């Protein structure tokens, strides 16, 4: 089980801090939601005609979402159901409109106003029974039966539009396997897809007969023909579900979780959710992939809906939300709502934002206005940035990956890590002018002195979930790792560790005042503070009304933000008192980060993506200059990429000799920018893109290298034509 992650300590406090120039004019009145990352694991769809040739689409995720404009905007229908899991959805005509039914982990709910409100409709259904499938069909007397199937083969029928339900499990695999899907035919036959095969009832569910032996996951119909998605691919029945024929040529991936059919003249286009979307235009004789633009491979639901232009839209429910195709699967676009939970945030050397959600790592280069899926296709839990600009990401079941192109693409770097259940990663000075990469996973702490090339186990009894690095006053550093078992400390680059006096599960670490104040946050204790390098700890929760703290961040070495289930809190007095600064937030906070220019606080929230708020609104000060961290830092160059010129920023804890130079990727010196003593504080040097002879350097990637006091730091920059 993975713990919600906090912002990486080193990145926020040792490498990436710069002078914060806060804008006096507020851009926002409070916290505002960015436009992503979009997401939400979609398990069900239902459409309702809107009377104008189009349809309203309902998507089952955390309760239900509704769009009336083909996904351009969504409304979260969150009221009513006591359980948020919308496993199945059904629309039944009620005269002038439709009643909606939702199958959840707590039975069945009904809405008579298109989802605006819901009430329990589970009379006759055992309490807390999960309902995975819903269907409606003729009752043989001109009326309508409703059918519900769910946990361990339980199935029910309602003859009064959901007012009461009767168990109809005779012949079904009761107490053996779930009912995954239901469908009915014009004759009133009911088909149930289970983990024990497909079952058929010709007497409205009174008794059932197994007619197919492999798992049944989904159904679609076209006239009298029925299609079934199974664990053996797609099967077709032309005799009311009595017998089935395989139609799998070209299918490849055979587990078909979703099916849809679109009539096209005299034929039909079939769609199968099988490792993406597969399409057949010859009634299943052959299949080809139809995934262009579909960035999420697992497809759990498919639905069709008429559009106002007279065509048919196809929708795919995935682990990254809702995708729409207007050309029968030829091309897809993400039209989902913002529903993601970024467990980790990272601002890259170029200023891009990385957000690690439950589905993937997403990247925004415009402050959250748009987001791109990096296609890592896994859940990451932490980020860290190396002084040379390399970004490391650690995650569940995948270990450590790194990116050398600002987070756009990733490569595996797990050599020597015994357990790839990685919860945290940090880059720390190694005392010899270089850096070590440290990870915490379920097998303990691992260290790599060569940028992830190889790893060695150094502490098998600990599993840190977050880190912070502080100067120790002797030109070295203390590394603190907080996690299961409390807080540990290392003074030699992460190779040896001692346990501090704080026990319990720590989820967030931070420091202020050059490390004089050390903070540990967690659920349910709130925030602890140590003023003696972890020798003792004191609770400092005055003003924190919800103690479920999962993230800590100091943007300036003085003030401190704490994020958690209760939103965001701010302390301006080293943790002695806190004030809520969560105005506008509608959900809890899982991670915090600082924008590249230091002006904006970013928050990864629970279920609602990334939010942002200007620091000036919360700190109430213009022109805040952060105190020095005590470390030499080489910051991002601006602009980058560039053509006319760029400014390279760095900071020094005290006056010292400095050499700052630009090198090509082969290591040859292109231009020396600084070679002499510089004072303490923030510094900068400009490069006009020319070499030592005054000639224009060629377009490409270059490396800026800062050498000072035995420390060497480097970053990549890109010169355009």
C-alpha positions in Angstrom: 0.0 0.0 0.0 1.5 3.3 -1.0 1.5 6.4 1.1 0.6 9.8 -0.3 3.8 11.6 -1.1 5.1 15.0 -0.1 7.2 17.4 -2.1 10.9 16.5 -2.4 12.9 18.2 0.3 16.1 18.8 -1.6 14.6 20.1 -4.8 12.5 22.7 -3.0 15.0 23.8 -0.5 18.6 23.1 -1.7 18.8 23.3 -5.5 15.8 25.1 -6.9 15.4 28.1 -4.5 16.0 31.6 -6.0 15.2 35.2 -5.2 11.4 35.5 -5.2 10.1 38.6 -6.8 6.4 38.6 -6.0 4.0 40.6 -8.1 2.1 43.3 -6.3 -1.0 42.8 -8.4 -2.7 39.5 -7.6 -3.5 37.4 -10.6 -6.0 35.3 -8.7 -8.3 36.0 -5.7 -7.5 32.6 -4.1 -6.5 29.1 -5.2 -7.5 28.4 -8.8 -7.6 25.0 -10.6 -5.3 24.5 -13.5 -6.6 22.6 -16.5 -5.3 19.3 -15.5 -4.0 16.7 -15.4 -7.2 15.3 -16.8 -8.1 11.9 -15.7 -10.4 9.7 -13.7 -10.6 5.9 -14.1 -13.9 5.5 -16.0 -15.8 2.2 -15.4 -19.2 2.9 -17.0 -21.1 5.1 -19.4 -24.7 5.8 -20.3 -26.2 8.3 -22.7 -29.6 10.1 -22.7 -31.0 11.8 -25.8 -31.3 15.6 -25.3 -34.1 16.2 -27.8 -31.8 18.2 -30.2 -30.3 15.4 -32.1 -27.5 15.0 -29.6 -27.2 13.4 -26.1 -26.1 13.9 -22.6 -23.2 11.5 -21.6 -22.8 10.3 -18.1 -19.5 8.8 -16.9 -19.1 6.6 -13.9 -16.0 7.4 -11.9 -16.1 8.9 -8.4 -19.8 9.1 -8.4 -21.0 10.4 -11.8 -20.0 13.2 -14.2 -22.2 14.7 -16.9 -21.5 16.5 -20.1 -24.1 18.1 -22.4 -21.6 19.4 -25.0 -19.7 16.2 -26.0 -17.0 16.6 -23.3 -16.2 20.3 -23.6 -17.4 20.8 -20.1 -18.5 18.5 -17.3 -20.6 18.7 -14.1 -19.7 16.5 -11.2 -22.9 15.0 -9.9 -21.6 14.3 -6.4 -24.7 14.5 -4.3 -26.6 11.6 -2.9 -24.9 8.2 -3.2 -23.3 7.1 0.1 -20.6 5.2 -1.9 -18.6 7.0 -4.6 -17.9 4.0 -6.8 -20.1 4.2 -10.0 -19.5 0.7 -11.3 -22.5 0.7 -13.6 -25.0 3.1 -15.0 -28.4 2.6 -16.6 -30.9 5.0 -18.2 -34.6 4.1 -18.3 -37.3 6.2 -20.0 -39.8 7.6 -17.6 -42.2 9.5 -20.0 -40.8 12.9 -20.6 -37.2 12.1 -19.6 -35.2 9.2 -18.1 -34.5 7.8 -14.7 -30.8 7.0 -14.0 -29.6 4.1 -12.0 -26.1 3.7 -10.5 -24.6 0.5 -9.2 -22.2 1.2 -6.4 -20.4 -0.7 -3.6 -23.4 0.1 -1.4 -26.2 -1.1 -3.6 -28.3 0.8 -6.2 -29.1 4.5 -6.4 -31.7 6.2 -8.5 -32.1 9.8 -9.9 -35.2 11.2 -11.5 -33.7 14.5 -12.4 -30.7 13.4 -14.6 -28.3 13.1 -11.7 -29.0 16.3 -9.8 -29.9 14.3 -6.8 -29.9 10.6 -5.9 -31.7 8.3 -3.5 -31.2 4.7 -2.5 -33.1 2.2 -4.6 -31.9 -1.0 -3.0 -35.0 -2.5 -1.3 -34.4 -6.2 -1.4 -30.7 -5.9 -2.1 -28.4 -6.9 0.8 -26.7 -3.9 2.5 -23.2 -3.0 1.2 -23.4 -5.3 -1.8 -21.4 -4.2 -4.8 -23.5 -3.9 -8.0 -21.3 -4.2 -11.1 -23.9 -4.5 -13.9 -27.3 -3.0 -14.7 -29.7 -3.7 -17.6 -33.3 -3.2 -18.6 -35.6 -5.3 -20.9 -39.2 -6.3 -21.7 -41.1 -8.1 -19.0 -43.4 -10.1 -21.4 -46.5 -8.0 -20.5 -45.6 -4.7 -22.2 -43.7 -3.4 -19.2 -40.0 -3.2 -18.3 -37.9 -5.3 -16.0 -34.6 -4.0 -14.5 -31.8 -6.3 -13.7 -28.8 -5.9 -11.4 -25.8 -8.2 -11.0 -22.8 -8.0 -8.7 -20.6 -9.4 -6.1 -20.1 -13.2 -6.1 -22.9 -14.0 -8.5 -25.7 -12.1 -6.9 -28.4 -11.0 -9.3 -31.7 -9.2 -8.8 -34.8 -8.2 -10.8 -37.2 -5.3 -10.3 -40.6 -5.0 -11.9 -41.4 -1.6 -10.5 -38.6 0.6 -11.8 -36.3 -0.1 -8.9 -38.7 0.4 -6.0 -38.1 -3.2 -4.9 -35.8 -6.0 -6.0 -36.0 -9.8 -6.0 -33.1 -12.2 -6.0 -32.8 -14.3 -9.2 -29.7 -16.3 -8.7 -30.9 -19.8 -9.5 -28.3 -21.4 -11.8 -25.8 -18.5 -11.5 -22.4 -19.1 -9.9 -23.6 -17.7 -6.6 -20.7 -17.3 -4.0 -18.3 -18.2 -6.8 -17.7 -15.3 -9.2 -19.0 -11.8 -9.9 -21.5 -10.7 -12.5 -19.5 -8.3 -14.7 -22.1 -7.5 -17.4 -25.8 -7.8 -18.2 -27.7 -7.4 -21.4 -31.2 -8.2 -22.7 -32.7 -9.0 -26.1 -36.0 -8.1 -27.8 -37.4 -11.5 -26.8 -36.8 -10.8 -23.1 -33.8 -13.1 -22.8 -31.2 -12.0 -20.2 -27.5 -12.6 -20.6 -25.0 -12.4 -17.7 -21.3 -12.2 -18.1 -19.5 -13.6 -15.1 -16.0 -14.8 -14.1 -17.4 -18.3 -14.6 -18.7 -17.8 -18.2 -21.8 -16.4 -19.8 -25.2 -17.4 -18.5 -28.6 -17.2 -20.2 -32.1 -16.9 -18.9 -35.2 -17.2 -21.0 -37.7 -16.6 -18.1 -36.7 -13.2 -16.9 -34.0 -14.4 -14.6 -36.0 -17.1 -12.8 -33.4 -19.7 -13.8 -30.1 -19.6 -15.7 -28.0 -21.9 -18.0 -24.3 -21.5 -18.8 -23.8 -21.1 -22.5 -20.2 -20.1 -22.6 -17.3 -21.2 -20.4 -14.7 -18.3 -20.5 -14.9 -15.1 -18.6 -17.6 -12.7 -19.8 -16.8 -9.0 -19.4 -19.0 -7.0 -21.7 -21.8 -7.0 -24.3 -22.9 -5.0 -27.4 -25.8 -5.5 -29.8 -26.6 -4.6 -33.3 -30.2 -5.6 -34.1 -30.6 -9.2 -33.2 -26.9 -9.9 -33.2 -25.1 -9.9 -29.8 -21.4 -9.5 -29.3 -19.6 -10.5 -26.1 -16.2 -9.4 -24.9 -14.6 -12.3 -23.1 -11.2 -13.5 -21.8 -10.9 -15.3 -25.1 -11.6 -12.3 -27.3 -14.8 -11.3 -29.1 -17.7 -13.8 -29.7 -20.9 -13.4 -31.7 -24.3 -14.9 -31.3 -27.1 -14.7 -33.9 -29.6 -16.9 -32.0 -30.5 -14.9 -29.0 -27.3 -15.9 -27.0 -27.9 -19.6 -27.2 -24.6 -20.3 -28.9 -21.4 -18.3 -29.6 -18.8 -18.1 -32.4 -15.3 -16.6 -32.1 -14.5 -13.6 -34.3 -11.0 -12.8 -33.2 -8.8 -12.7 -36.3 -6.1 -10.0 -35.7 -7.3 -9.4 -32.2 -4.0 -10.1 -30.4 -4.8 -9.1 -26.8 -7.8 -11.3 -25.9 -9.2 -9.9 -22.7 -12.0 -7.6 -23.9 -13.4 -5.4 -21.1 -15.6 -3.2 -23.3 -17.7 -3.5 -26.5 -19.5 -1.1 -28.7 -21.2 -1.2 -32.1 -22.0 1.5 -34.6 -24.3 0.6 -37.6 -22.9 1.9 -40.9 -25.4 1.4 -43.7 -25.8 -2.3 -44.2 -23.0 -3.3 -41.9 -21.6 -2.5 -38.5 -18.4 -1.1 -37.1 -17.4 -3.1 -33.9 -15.1 -1.8 -31.2 -13.4 -3.8 -28.5 -11.5 -2.5 -25.5 -8.6 -4.9 -25.7 -5.2 -3.4 -24.9 -6.4 -0.2 -26.4 -9.3 -0.1 -28.9 -9.6 -2.6 -31.7 -11.9 -2.0 -34.6 -13.6 -4.3 -37.1 -15.6 -3.1 -40.1 -16.5 -6.6 -41.4 -18.6 -7.9 -38.6 -15.6 -9.3 -36.7 -13.9 -11.2 -39.6 -10.8 -9.1 -38.9 -9.6 -6.5 -36.4 -7.1 -3.6 -36.5 -5.9 -1.2 -33.8 -7.7 2.1 -33.6 -5.6 4.0 -31.0 -4.4 7.2 -32.7 -4.5 9.9 -30.0 -5.5 7.4 -27.3 -2.8 7.8 -24.7 -4.2 5.4 -22.1 -4.1 1.7 -23.2 -6.4 0.1 -20.6 -10.0 0.7 -21.9 -12.7 -0.2 -19.4 -15.8 1.2 -21.0 -17.1 2.1 -24.5 -20.2 4.0 -25.5 -21.8 5.6 -28.5 -23.8 8.8 -28.6 -25.6 10.7 -31.5 -24.3 14.2 -32.1 -26.2 17.2 -33.5 -24.4 16.8 -36.9 -26.2 13.6 -37.5 -23.2 11.4 -36.8 -22.2 9.1 -34.0 -19.5 9.8 -31.4 -17.6 7.0 -29.8 -16.4 7.4 -26.2 -13.7 5.4 -24.4 -13.5 5.2 -20.7 -9.8 4.7 -19.6 -7.5 5.1 -16.6 -6.9 8.6 -17.8 -10.5 9.7 -18.3 -12.7 10.1 -21.3 -11.6 10.0 -24.9 -13.8 10.8 -27.9 -13.6 9.8 -31.5 -15.8 11.5 -34.2 -14.6 9.2 -37.0 -15.3 5.8 -35.7 -12.1 5.3 -33.9 -9.8 6.8 -36.5 -8.6 9.5 -34.1 -9.2 10.2 -30.4 -9.0 13.3 -28.3 -9.1 13.6 -24.5 -12.3 15.3 -23.5 -12.2 14.3 -19.9 -12.8 16.3 -16.8 -10.0 17.2 -14.4 -10.0 14.3 -11.9 -6.5 13.3 -10.9 -4.6 13.1 -7.6 -1.0 14.2 -8.1 1.0 12.5 -5.4 4.1 14.3 -6.4 4.9 17.6 -8.1 8.2 18.8 -9.6 9.2 22.0 -11.4 11.9 21.2 -13.9 15.1 23.2 -14.8 13.2 24.8 -17.7 10.2 25.7 -15.6 7.9 22.9 -16.7 5.6 21.3 -14.1 5.6 17.5 -13.7 2.6 16.0 -12.0 2.6 12.3 -11.0 -1.0 11.0 -10.9 -2.5 7.6 -10.3 -2.4 7.1 -14.0 0.9 8.5 -15.3 3.3 11.5 -15.3 2.0 14.6 -17.0 4.0 17.7 -18.0 2.9 21.3 -18.5 5.1 23.9 -20.1 2.5 26.8 -19.8 1.8 27.0 -16.1 -0.9 24.3 -16.1 -3.0 25.6 -19.0 -2.3 22.4 -21.0 -0.8 19.0 -20.0 0.9 16.3 -22.0 1.0 12.6 -21.0 4.7 11.6 -20.9 3.7 8.0 -21.6 5.6 6.5 -18.7 2.4 4.6 -18.1 2.7 4.0 -14.4 2.2 5.7 -11.0 5.2 7.7 -9.7 5.4 8.8 -6.1 8.4 11.2 -6.0 10.8 13.3 -8.1 14.2 14.7 -7.6 16.4 16.9 -9.8 20.2 16.5 -10.2 22.4 19.6 -10.4 23.1 18.7 -14.1 19.3 18.9 -14.8 18.6 15.1 -14.9 15.3 14.3 -13.3 14.7 11.2 -11.3 11.3 9.6 -10.6 10.5 6.8 -8.3 7.3 4.9 -8.3 5.1 1.9 -7.5 6.1 -1.4 -9.1 8.5 0.3 -11.5 11.4 1.5 -9.5 13.6 4.5 -10.6 13.4 6.2 -14.0 15.3 9.2 -15.1 14.9 11.9 -17.8 17.6 14.0 -19.5 15.2 16.0 -21.5 13.3 18.0 -18.9 10.8 15.2 -18.1 9.6 14.7 -21.7 10.8 11.1 -21.9 12.1 8.6 -19.4 14.4 5.6 -19.2 14.8 2.8 -16.6 17.7 3.1 -14.2 17.1 0.3 -11.7 20.4 -1.6 -11.9 21.0 -3.1 -8.4 17.8 -2.1 -6.7 16.4 -5.2 -5.2 12.8 -3.9 -4.7 11.2 -1.7 -7.2 8.5 -0.5 -4.8 10.1 3.0 -4.6 8.4 5.6 -2.4 10.9 8.4 -2.5 14.1 9.8 -4.2 16.5 12.6 -3.4 19.7 14.0 -4.9 22.3 15.1 -2.3 25.8 16.5 -2.2 28.4 13.8 -1.7 31.1 15.9 -0.1 33.5 15.5 -3.0 31.9 18.0 -5.4 29.4 15.6 -6.8 26.1 14.1 -5.9 24.5 10.9 -4.7 21.0 9.8 -5.6 19.2 8.1 -2.7 15.9 6.2 -2.9 13.7 4.7 -0.2 11.7 1.6 -1.0 10.2 -1.4 0.7 13.7 -3.0 1.0 15.3 0.0 2.6 17.6 2.8 1.5 19.7 2.5 -1.7 22.4 4.9 -2.8 23.8 5.5 -6.3 27.0 7.6 -6.5 26.9 7.5 -10.4 23.6 9.1 -11.3 21.6 5.9 -11.1 24.1 3.7 -13.0 24.3 1.3 -10.1 22.8 1.1 -6.6 23.9 -0.3 -3.3 21.8 -1.1 -0.3 22.9 0.9 2.8 20.0 0.6 5.3 17.6 -2.3 4.9 15.5 -1.5 8.0 14.1 1.9 6.9 11.7 3.1 4.3 11.8 6.9 3.9 8.8 8.7 2.3 10.4 12.1 2.1 13.7 13.9 2.6 15.3 17.2 3.5 19.0 18.2 3.3 20.5 20.9 5.6 24.0 22.4 6.0 25.8 21.1 9.1 28.0 24.1 9.7 31.2 22.3 8.7 30.9 22.6 4.9 28.9 19.4 4.9 25.3 18.4 5.0 22.8 16.5 7.1 20.3 14.3 5.3 17.1 13.5 7.0 14.7 10.8 5.8 11.2 10.6 7.2 9.0 7.5 6.8 7.9 4.3 8.4 9.6 4.2 11.8 10.2 7.9 12.1 13.1 10.1 11.0 16.7 9.0 10.3 19.8 11.1 9.7 22.9 10.7 7.6 26.0 12.9 7.7 28.1 11.1 5.0 26.1 11.4 1.8 23.5 8.7 2.7 25.8 5.7 3.3 25.3 5.5 7.1 22.1 6.3 9.1 21.1 6.8 12.7 17.6 7.0 14.1 16.4 10.2 15.7 14.0 10.3 18.6 10.9 10.8 16.5 9.0 7.6 15.9 5.8 6.9 13.9 5.1 7.3 10.2 6.4 10.6 8.8 5.2 11.6 5.3 6.8 15.0 4.9 10.0 16.8 5.8 11.2 20.4 5.6 13.6 22.9 7.2 13.9 26.6 7.7 16.5 29.0 9.0 19.5 27.2 7.4 18.4 24.0 9.0 18.1 25.4 12.5 14.4 24.3 12.5 13.6 20.8 11.2 10.0 19.8 10.5 8.3 16.4 10.1 4.7 16.1 9.0 2.4 13.1 9.1 -1.1 11.7 9.5 -2.5 11.8 12.1 -0.1 13.7 14.3 0.3 17.0 12.3 3.7 18.7 12.4 6.7 18.1 14.7 9.6 20.6 15.0 13.2 19.9 16.1 15.7 22.7 16.9 18.6 20.3 17.6 19.0 18.2 14.5 16.4 15.7 15.5 17.7 15.0 19.0 14.2 15.9 20.3 10.9 16.9 18.8 7.9 19.0 19.8 4.4 19.1 18.3 3.6 22.5 16.7 0.0 22.3 15.6 -1.4 25.6 16.9 -3.9 26.7 14.2 -3.9 23.4 12.2 -7.5 22.2 12.4 -6.9 19.0 10.4 -3.8 17.0 11.5 -3.6 14.8 8.4 -0.5 16.5 7.0 1.1 15.0 3.9 3.3 17.7 2.5 5.6 20.5 3.7 7.4 23.2 1.8 9.4 26.3 2.7 9.6 28.7 -0.3 12.0 31.1 1.2 13.8 29.4 4.1 11.7 31.3 6.6 7.9 30.7 6.1 6.5 27.2 5.9 3.5 25.7 4.2 1.8 22.5 5.3 -0.6 20.6 3.0 -3.0 17.9 3.9 -6.6 16.7 4.0 -7.6 20.1 5.5 -6.1 22.2 2.7 -3.0 24.4 3.1 -1.7 26.1 6.2 1.0 28.7 6.6 3.4 29.5 9.4 5.5 32.7 9.5 7.0 32.0 12.9 8.9 28.7 12.4 5.9 26.6 13.1 4.8 28.1 16.4 1.4 29.1 14.9 -0.5 28.4 11.7 -3.1 30.1 9.6 -5.3 28.4 7.0 -4.6 29.7 3.4 -6.7 27.3 1.6 -9.3 29.8 0.3 -10.9 28.4 -2.8 -9.6 24.9 -2.5 -12.4 22.3 -2.7 -10.4 19.3 -1.7 -7.4 18.0 0.3 -3.7 18.5 -0.7 -1.3 15.7 -1.4 1.8 17.6 -2.7 3.3 21.1 -2.9 5.9 22.7 -5.2 7.1 26.2 -6.1 6.9 27.6 -9.6 10.2 28.3 -11.5 10.1 32.0 -10.9 9.3 31.6 -7.2 6.1 33.5 -7.4 3.4 30.8 -7.2 2.7 27.9 -4.9 1.4 24.7 -6.7 -0.7 22.1 -5.0 -1.5 18.6 -6.1 -4.9 17.8 -4.7 -7.0 14.8 -4.0 -9.0 14.1 -7.1 -9.0 17.6 -8.6 -5.6 17.9 -10.2 -3.1 20.8 -9.8 -4.1 24.1 -8.3 -2.1 27.3 -7.9 -2.0 30.5 -5.9 0.4 33.5 -5.9 2.7 33.6 -2.8 2.0 37.3 -2.5 -1.6 36.6 -1.5 -0.5 34.4 1.4 2.8 35.9 2.5 1.5 39.5 2.2 4.9 40.8 1.1 6.2 42.2 -2.1 9.8 41.5 -3.1 10.5 38.7 -0.7 14.1 37.5 -0.7 14.6 34.0 0.7 17.4 33.5 3.1 20.3 31.4 1.9 20.2 27.7 2.3 23.9 27.5 3.0 24.5 25.7 -0.2 26.1 26.7 -3.5 23.3 26.5 -6.1 23.2 26.7 -9.9 19.7 27.7 -11.0 17.8 27.5 -14.2 18.9 29.8 -17.0 16.3 32.2 -18.5 15.3 32.0 -21.2 16.0 28.4 -22.1 15.9 27.4 -24.9 17.2 30.8 -26.3 18.5 32.4 -29.4 19.8 35.9 -28.7 21.1 35.3 -25.2 20.4 33.8 -21.8 21.1 34.7 -18.1 22.6 32.1 -15.8 21.7 32.4 -12.2 23.6 31.0 -9.2 24.0 31.7 -5.5 26.8 31.5 -2.9 26.5 31.2 0.9 29.6 33.5 1.3 32.2 35.3 -0.8 34.5 32.8 -2.6 36.4 32.2 -5.9 34.0 31.0 -8.6 34.4 29.7 -12.1 31.4 29.6 -14.4 31.8 28.4 -17.9 29.9 27.0 -20.9 30.9 23.7 -22.4 29.8 21.7 -25.5 28.5 18.1 -25.0 32.0 16.8 -25.7 33.3 18.7 -22.7 35.2 21.4 -24.6 35.2 24.9 -23.2 33.1 27.3 -25.3 33.1 30.4 -23.1 34.3 31.3 -19.6 31.7 33.7 -18.1 33.1 34.1 -14.5 36.5 33.5 -13.2 37.1 35.3 -9.9 35.7 36.0 -6.5 32.0 36.7 -6.1 30.2 37.8 -3.0 27.5 36.0 -1.0 24.0 35.9 -2.3 22.3 35.7 -5.6 24.5 36.1 -8.7 24.0 36.0 -12.4 26.0 36.0 -15.6 24.9 36.5 -19.2 25.9 34.5 -22.3 25.3 35.9 -25.7 25.7 32.5 -27.5 29.2 33.3 -28.7 32.5 31.5 -28.0 35.8 32.9 -26.7 36.7 34.3 -30.2 33.4 36.1 -30.5 32.0 33.7 -33.1 28.4 32.5 -32.9 28.2 29.0 -31.4 26.3 26.4 -33.3 22.7 25.5 -32.4 22.5 22.6 -29.9 22.7 21.6 -26.3 25.4 23.1 -24.1 26.3 22.6 -20.4 26.8 25.4 -17.9 29.2 24.4 -15.1 29.7 26.2 -11.8 32.8 25.4 -9.8 33.2 26.9 -6.3 34.6 25.7 -2.9 35.2 22.2 -4.1 31.6 21.9 -5.5 30.8 21.4 -9.2 27.3 21.9 -10.5 26.0 21.8 -14.0 22.9 22.3 -16.1 21.9 21.9 -19.7 20.9 24.8 -21.9 19.7 24.8 -25.5 20.9 27.3 -28.1 18.5 27.8 -31.1 19.4 28.8 -34.6 
